[in-house]
Amino acid sequence: MAQSQILQQIITNMENVIVGKREVIELALITLLSDGHLLLEDVPGVGKTTLGKALAQSIRCSFARIQFTPDTLPGDVTGMSIYQMQTGEFRFMPGVVMNDILLADEINRTSPKTQASLLEAMEERQITIDGNTLPLPELFMVIATQNPVEQLGTYRLPEAQLDRFLMKISMGYPEKEKDEADIVRRALNGEPVKQLSPVTTREEIIEMKKELRDVRVHDDIMSYAVEIARNTRKSRYLTLGASPRAAIGLVRAARSRAYLEGRSFTTPEDVAALAQPVLLHRLILSAQARLEGKKEKDVLQEAMHAAKVPVL
């Protein structure tokens, strides 16, 4: 079976529990294929956790969920060495990061120290405990959820950690009344996500990641993504623009989108379609922008309009 068909089966499978949000599902898959991590920010009760569970349930792989609270410790995330009285030795007890997919629920409800414990794991795909470096699973992906920072009891994620997430997206409320009614109807028959059957394996996903490296990315496509990122850094409305890491992430995501759609080449449309979810959370508005009522989305649109769209 063609790999793109398997990916479409994953999307269809997830749509059994994530109703009317195909674009969100596709972005989650693109993040997975791009070796990235996903941040879901939205109000409670719109399906953020369900999306993470549905993705993991659709792939036959190891999965863990951690509910972040103010008293969650870094050791709960990375693991720790525990002294064994019977043997007189320390034994390493792995944390939740030693899984293929980690669902970090309400990441902004825990302390900055615990948030930072994810940094090495997300960027280096390894952890260091008592001076020993341990590699993480090859498929490792963090799907973190957070409530809007204006809510009580939340800790704002620092820019350094936000930059580790390839994409930041929102679920949003169901757009159609019939979709919401369908969600309620399915929930009455038990938890829908538990009824999902895997449609692929971790090995197949890892193989897909290797295959998508053959998807052609023209130099002009790379230049287009770089120009967009550089334009944000030139804007007087931003105190922090998109980093080179953001440009790399944008190109990787564009390549994965082409692969998801069964193409062997990327297009400018791939870059344009993913600019917002990949770049917006990395931009910080200046005081002037706030005075003039500018939003990050407005500034990004200006940066994209100023960039030369390649003709291939």
N, C-alpha and C positions, 0 to 999 in steps of 0.2 A: 504493500500500500504506500502511495506517495506520502511523504512526510507532511505536506500541506493538508492532505486529507485527514491525517491524524490530528493536526492542530484544529481543523474545523470540527472534528468530533469532540475535542475537549471543549471548544466553545459551546457547541450544542448541549453537551452534558452539563456544563455549568449554568446554562440558561434554564435548566430545570428548577434551579433554586434562585438564580439571579435574574429576575424578570425585567425585560425592557431595558437592559443595560449592556447591550452587546459591545458598544465602544469601550466601556470600562473593562470588560472581560478581555478584549483584544489588547488593551494597554497593559494589563497584568501579564498576559502571555508574552508580549514584546519585551517587557522588563525581565522576565525569566530567561528568555532566549539571549538577552544581551548581557547576561551575568550581572544584572543590576539588582537593586533593592527598591521596594515600593512603599511609599508613604500615603496612607489614606486619611484625609482629614475631612471630617463632617460631623454633624450633630449626631447624638446617640440614636440608635434604632433604625438606621437606613440600610444596614446590611454590610458594614465594613468587615466585621469578623466573619460573616457568612461567606464573603468573597474569598477570603484567605483560606478558609476551611474547604470550600468547594474546589479551589485550584489544587490543593494538596490531595483531596479525595479523588480527583480525576487522574492523579498520577500515583502509581504504586511506588511510594517512597516513604522515608521516615518523616514524621511531622511532630512538632511540639508547639504548644501554646503557653505563653506566660502572661499572666495578668499583672501589669505593673501597678504598684501601689507606693506610697511614700516610704514604706519600710522595706521595699525590695532591695537586696544587696547585690553588688557586682558579682559575687560568687554564685548567686542564683542563676546568673546569666552564663558566665564562663565556666563555672565549676570550681572546685576547691580540693585541696588535699586535707584529708581527715586522718587523725592519728588513730591507729588500731591498737588497742590495749593488748589484745591477744598475741599479736606478732611483734609489737613494739616498733612498727613501721608506719609511714604515712601512705595512704592509699588515695589515688586521685578519683574523685567522684565527678563525672562529667556533668556540665550544665546543659541548658536547653539549646545552646548553639551547636551542639554536636548532632544536629539533625539536618536533613536535606532542606526542609522548609520550616522556618520559624515564624510563628505569628506572635508578634509583640503587641499585645493589646493595651491601648491607652498609654503609649510610651511617654507622653508628656505629663503623666501623673506620678512619675517616679523622680527621684533626685537627680541632679545633673551628674553626680558621680556614677550612678548606675547607668544613666544614659550613655556616658562616655565609655563604659565597659564594652559597648557594642562597636565602638569605633574601629579597633584593630580587627575585630572579626569581620566587619563589613568591608573594610578596605583591603586588608592583607589576606583575608580568608584563612586566618590562623589565630590562635590564642597563645598567650604566654602565661604559664602558671608556675610559680616558684622557679623561674629561670628556665623552664623547659618549654619549648615551642611545639605546639601540636597543630597539625593541619586540620582544616574543617572538611566536611564532605564536599565532593566535587560539584554537586548541584546546589550548594548552599545559597539560600535566598532568604532575606528578611522581608516580611510584610508587616509593617508597623501601622497601627491605627492611632489616631489622636483626635480628641475633641478640640473645637476652636479654643485658641489661647485665652479668649476673653472669659471662659468659664472658670468658676472657682476651683481651687485646688490643682491648678496646672502649672507646669514649669516649661517655659518657652525653650524649644530646641535651639541650641547655638548654631550659627552659620556653618561652622566646621562640620557639624553632624548632618545638617540639612543637605550639604553638598555631597554627602555619601549616598544619598538616595537618588537613583537615576530619575525617578518620576515622583511627582506629588499630584494626586488626583482626588476628586470628590465624587461620592456616589450620587448625592442628590436625592430628593424625594421622587417617587414614581411619577412619571410625566402624565400618564393616563389613569383615569379612575379604574378602568377594567384591569390594568396591571396591578394596582394596589389590591383590588378585590381578589385577584388571582393569587397574590402572595398570602393573603389572609386565608383563603380556601386551602391552599397547600399546607399551611402551618397547622390547620386543624387535624390533619392526618398524621401528625407526628413531625419530628424535625426532618425537613426534606434533605438536608445535606448528608445525613447519615444513610440515606437511601441511595446515594450516588455510588456507582460502580466505577472502578478505574478503567480508563480507556487506553492507557499507555503506561510505560514503565520509566523509571529514572534513567535506565540505560539508553532508551530511545531518545529521551530529551537531551542527554549528554551527546549522543550521536548527532542530533539535529544542530546542536551548538557548533560542532565541528564542521558540519556541512555548510552552514550559513557563512562560514569564512570564504567560501567560493563565490558568494554573491558579489558581483562587481560593484565597486564604488568608484566612480569616475573622479579624477582630481578636481574637476569643476564642482562636483557635489560637495567634496570636502571643503573647498574654498568658500562655497556658499554658506555652509554651517559655521565656518570660522568667522566669516564676515559678519554674520548675525551676532555672534558672541562678542566680537570686537566692537560692533556698533553699540551694544549695551554699555560697554565700558567707557564709551565716549559721551554718553548721554549726561547732560547736566541735571537730569531728573533722578539720577541714581547715585548713591554713595558706594554701592557695590554692584558690579555687573557680573556677567557670566564668566566663569573661569575657563582655562584651557581644559580642565576636566569636564566641564559642561559641554564644550564643543566635541570632545571625544565621545561623551555619552550620547549626544545628539546624532552623530554619525553612526554609532553602533545601533542605536534604536532604529534609525532609518533603514539600515541594512536588515535588521530583524523584521521590520514591517514588510519589506519586499519579500523576504523569505516566507512570512506568514501568508502573503497573498500569492505565493507560488511563482514569484518572479526570480530571475537570476541576475537582476540588476536593480540598482536604486534609482530613484527619480527625485527631482526637486520637490515634488509633491510629498514624498516621504518625509523630507526634512521639515517642510512647512507644517505638515499635519501634526508633527510631534514637538514642535518648538515650545508650545505652551506647557504641556505636562513636564517637559525636560528642563526648561529654563526658568519658568516663573518663580519657583520657590527659592531660586538662587539670587534673585534681585532684591535690593533694598532701596527703598525710595529716599530721596533727599528731602530736607525740610521744605525746599522750594516746591517740590512736586506735591507735597501734602497741602501746602497753602493754595496751590492752583487746582487742587482736586484731582490730580493725576493718579492713576492706578498702575500697578506693575504691568497689567495687560496692555494698557495704552502705550507705555514706553516700549514694550516688546514689539508691538505692531509697528511703531515708528522705525525700530531697528530693522525689522524684516522688510519694510517698504524701501528702506535706504540700501538694502543689499541687492546686488545684481543677481537676478534669477538666471541660472545657466540654461542654455538651449542645447540639448543633446540630440 
